[in-house]
């Protein structure tokens, strides 16, 4: 392959926007996933505490009615 063909292909590659758009969507999807995981990690202890409290209150209410 000649050097001018290589340079022409490189110019075409750098000038194309199709790959950039795909890369942007992948980056956005990855950011959404990372933020979702972060929210779950932050909220999990509070949700576990609340669920445990609700469960124990429900259990005591059921046991007091029987």
C-alpha positions as CSV (number, residue, x, y, z in Angstrom):
1,X,0.0,0.0,0.0
2,X,1.4,3.4,-0.9
3,X,1.8,6.2,1.5
4,X,-0.8,8.4,-0.3
5,X,-3.4,5.7,0.0
6,X,-2.6,5.4,3.7
7,X,-2.9,9.1,4.2
8,X,-6.2,9.2,2.3
9,X,-7.7,6.5,4.4
10,X,-6.5,8.2,7.6
11,X,-8.1,11.5,6.5
12,X,-11.3,9.6,5.8
13,X,-11.2,7.8,9.1
14,X,-10.6,11.0,11.1
15,X,-13.3,12.9,9.1
16,X,-16.1,10.3,9.7
17,X,-18.5,11.1,12.5
18,X,-20.3,7.8,12.6
19,X,-17.9,6.2,15.0
20,X,-17.9,9.2,17.2
21,X,-21.7,9.2,17.6
22,X,-21.5,5.5,18.6
23,X,-18.7,6.2,21.1
24,X,-20.8,9.0,22.6
25,X,-23.8,6.7,23.1
26,X,-21.6,4.1,24.7
27,X,-20.1,6.7,27.0
28,X,-23.6,7.9,28.0
29,X,-24.9,4.4,28.6
30,X,-21.8,3.6,30.7
31,X,-22.4,6.8,32.7
32,X,-26.0,5.9,33.3
33,X,-25.0,2.4,34.5
34,X,-22.3,3.8,36.8
35,X,-24.7,6.4,38.3
36,X,-27.4,3.7,38.8
37,X,-24.9,1.5,40.6
38,X,-23.8,4.4,42.7
39,X,-27.4,5.2,43.7
40,X,-28.0,1.6,44.7
41,X,-24.8,1.5,46.8
42,X,-25.8,4.7,48.6
43,X,-29.4,3.8,49.2
44,X,-29.0,0.1,50.1
45,X,-28.2,0.5,53.8
46,X,-31.2,2.9,54.3
47,X,-33.5,0.6,52.4
48,X,-32.3,-2.5,54.4
49,X,-32.9,-0.6,57.7
50,X,-36.3,0.5,56.7
51,X,-37.3,-3.0,55.4
52,X,-36.0,-4.6,58.6
53,X,-38.1,-2.1,60.7
54,X,-41.2,-2.7,58.7
55,X,-40.7,-6.5,58.9
56,X,-40.2,-6.4,62.7
57,X,-43.3,-4.2,63.2
58,X,-45.3,-6.4,60.9
59,X,-44.2,-9.5,62.8
60,X,-45.0,-8.0,66.2
61,X,-48.4,-6.9,64.9
62,X,-49.2,-10.4,63.7
63,X,-47.9,-12.0,66.9
64,X,-50.0,-9.6,69.1
65,X,-53.2,-10.4,67.2
66,X,-52.9,-14.2,67.6
